[in-house]
Amino acid sequence: MILFPAIDLKEGQCVRLAQGDMDRATVFNDDPAEQARAFQRVGFEYLHVVDLDGAFAGAPRNARAVESILAALTIPVQLGGGIRDMRTLSSWLEKGVARVIIGTAAVKDPSFVREAARLHPGRVAVGVDAKNGFVAVDGWSRATRMSALDLGKSFEDAGVSAIIYTDISRDGVLTGLNIEATLALADALTIPVIASGGLASLADVERLLQPDCRKLAGAITGRALYDGRLDPAQALAMIRSAMGAVYD
């Protein structure tokens, strides 16, 4: 169980959106590299970064901020947002991103995902961003008629390293993870699933550590860390204790 702190980038700043709405952005830090260092200092072992402007534009828009984060850290970084062609994907991997997340292009150009996973084994994840069970693309601004389950299943034989499942309706509003839908997706797939959207408290972390959630590869948390609702040291201690009990 990996707990990923999230840095969402908008115009070079660390922000959090409410339900993916760019007009409902709260700025939490104007120095992404320092925010990344703070997450590493407290003990996080993997960072989740999204170029929000890139997700809407279809190409990277916060490259300088991402590069500053990569230069500041020794822990791995997974990056999503605006990665829709092989040149962009390969460039980020060469610059030190540990894993890229393909979202919109997974719907529009699934062959790109398959080729990327073949060329870069273990370093390509698919972002399944859903509202009411259906996938949204282009920075969550456009709904599709494809279900989250169908999108996940379409990559079962592609060699992707993870599915990052986000319930858009819960993202950034601190209502708790959609455990039921996340577990249903994890039960249906052999690809590891990471939960995202709504993690709000230590109670949510405790829920993730229950036996039925052991099939999940991790969870992403954002706003709860920034506004102090989730104490990172306590959360990480809970996870270490639970994982130690599992393997003892």
N, C-alpha and C positions, 0 to 999 in steps of 0.2 A: 504494500500500500504506500504509494508515493503521494505526498501532499504538495501540490504545485502552487506556489504563490504566483499571481498573475500581474503582469504589467501590460496595460493596454495603452497604446500610443496614439495620441491625436495632436497634430501640430507640434510634435516634439516633446509633449508633456505626458506625464502619467495621469490617466483619467479613468473613471468608471462610468459606464453608461447604465441607464435603467432600461431594461428590456431591449437593448440594442439600438436605442434612439439616440442619434448623434446630437440632437437638440437638448438632450437631458444628460449632458456630460458634466461631471464634477471633477475638477482638477485637484489631485492630491499631492503632486510633486512635479516641479518643473525641471528636475534633474534625474532622468531615468537611470543613469549609471549609478548615482548615489543610492537610489531606491533599490537597485539590484544588489549593490554591496550590502545594504542593510538587511535584505532578505538572506543573503549568504551568511552574514555574521551571526544571525540568530539561529542558524542551523539547517536551513532548507538545503536540500541536495539536488534540486532540479528546478529550473525557472521556466514559466510559461509566458511568452510574449506574443502580442497581437498588434500588427500595424493596422489600426482601424481605418485610417485614411486610405491605405493600400487596398483594404477589403472593398471599399466603395469604388475606388478608381480602377481596380483591376491590375495594379502594378505597384511596386514599393513606393511609399511616400515618406517614410520615417527611417530611411537607411542610416542616416548619421546617428540617430538615437540608438538604433539597434547595434550599430558598430561600437558605440561607446559602451553599451551594456556588455557586449562580448569581450571587449578589452578589459573590463573591470572585474570579470569573474573567473573563477576556476571551476565552478560547477557547470554542468551542461545546461543548454538552453534549447527549448523547442519554440519554433516560430511559425506563426500563421498570418495571413492577411496579404492578399495581392500576389500570391504565388500561383501563376497560371500558365507558365511555360517552362521548358526545361532549362533554358538559359538562366532565368531568375532562380530556379530551384538549385541548380548546380553552383551558382555563384554564392548563395547563402551557405551551402554546405562547405564550400572552399574557404569561406570567411570564418568558419568555426561554429556555425549552428549545428547542434547535435542531431536534431530531427526537425524536418519541415512538416507543416500541416497543410494539407490541400482541402479546401472547402468547396467553393463555387465550382472550380474546375472538375471536381469529382463528379458533379452532376452534368456539367456541360461537355466535358472531355474525358470520360473514364479511361480511355486508352492512354492518356497522358499519365494518369495515376499508375497504371499497370507498368508502363515503361519506366517510370521513375522508381518504382519499387524494385523492378528487376535490376536497374543500374545501380541503385543505392540501397541494398538490403539492410533492413533494420533502421533506416533513417527517414522513412516516409510514413506519416500518419494521415488519416482522413478525418476531417471535421464534419460531424453530422449535427447540424444545427437545425432544431425543429421547433415548430409552434403548432400546438394541437396535433402533434404526431406527424406533421408534414414538413419536409425540408424547406428551408429558406436560403436564398443565395444573394450574391452581390451586397455583402455587408448586412445581411438579414433584411434587406429592403424589398425583396421580391419572394413571394411564396410560390412553391411548385406543387404539383400533384403527386410527387413521389413521397412515399412514406419513409420514415427514418429506418425502419426495418428493411425495406427493400433496398435502400442505398447501402446499408451495411452488408447485406447478403451479397450484393453484386460484386463485392471485393473479397469474398471469402477465399478465393484461390489466387489472389493477386500478390500476396506476400507483404501486405502493409503491416506495419509494426503495431499499430493501435488505432482504435476508433475513439475520438473524443466527442462524447455526446453531450450537447448543450440544450437544455430546455430554455428557449428564449424567453418565455413568459416569466421565468423565475430569475433570469440573469440580472444581477445588480439590485434586486429588490429584497434580498435577505429573507426569503420565505421558506428556505430549506430546499435541499436537493429533491428532485423527482426520483426518488429511490425506486419506486415501482416500475416506471418506464425504463430506467437505466438497467435494472436487473433483468427486465424482460428482454432487452436488447442483448445483454451479456449472455443470457441463457440461450438465445437463438444463434449466437455466433461463436466461432472458435477464436476470432481475433480479440485480443485484450481490449477491454472497454474502460475508458477514463470518464468519470462523472464531472459535469460542469453545470453551473447555473444555480445560484441560490444558497450556497453553503454559508451559514450565518453564525454558527456558534459551536462550542465544544460538544453540545448535544448532537450536532450533525456529525462531528468527527466520531463520537462514540457509536453512532448508528452505523457508520461506515466500517466499524471494527467488529460488528456482529458477524456470526458465522455465515449468514446468507450473502454477505457482501464480500466474502473473501475471494470471490471470482473476479472482482473489480481490480484493475491495475492501479487505480489512484483516483484522486479528485483534485479539482482546481478551486482555489479560493481567491477572492479579490477584495471586494468592498469591506467584508467583515474584518479583514486585516487592517485596512486603511483607517477605518473609523473606530478601531479598538474593541469591537465586539468579540473578536477571536484572538486570544492570547497565543502567539505563535510558539513560545516555549512550552506552554502547557499542552498544546495540540501535538507538537512533535514528541513530547515525553509520553503522551498517551499512546501514540503510534508505536514508538520504540518498545514500550512495555508490552503492548498487545502482540507485536511481532515476535518479541522474545518469548512470550508464553506459548505462541504457536509452534516455535521451533525447538523449544526445550524438550 
